[in-house]
Amino acid sequence: MTVVGGIVAFIVIWTVVLFTVLPWGNQAPENPEAGHATSAPENPRIGLKFAATTGIATVLFLLLWYAADQGWLALIFRAG
């Protein structure tokens, strides 16, 4: 896997994982303020979700890199 291919793969994995992690732990407020969406979460904890996303994406990327390095994905990724 080339450096550019690795960066692109990590960004794609990170984005997919982010959209998977975003709904975790969200709760709509019982009494939403006027002008706010009724489905908007009270405390989205976005920093924690970014950290979890980065950790999960790193593990998945390392698994992808290992599989590509072993030649299991030779048709998809070519070793530079």
Long-range contacts (C-beta under 8 A, 24 or more apart in sequence): 1-65, 1-68, 1-69, 1-77, 1-78, 1-79, 1-80, 2-78, 2-80, 3-80, 5-77, 6-61, 6-65, 9-61, 9-64, 10-57, 10-58, 10-61, 13-57, 13-60, 13-61, 13-64, 14-53, 14-54, 14-57, 17-53, 17-56, 17-57, 17-60, 18-49, 18-50, 18-53, 21-49, 21-52, 21-53, 21-56, 22-49, 24-49, 24-52
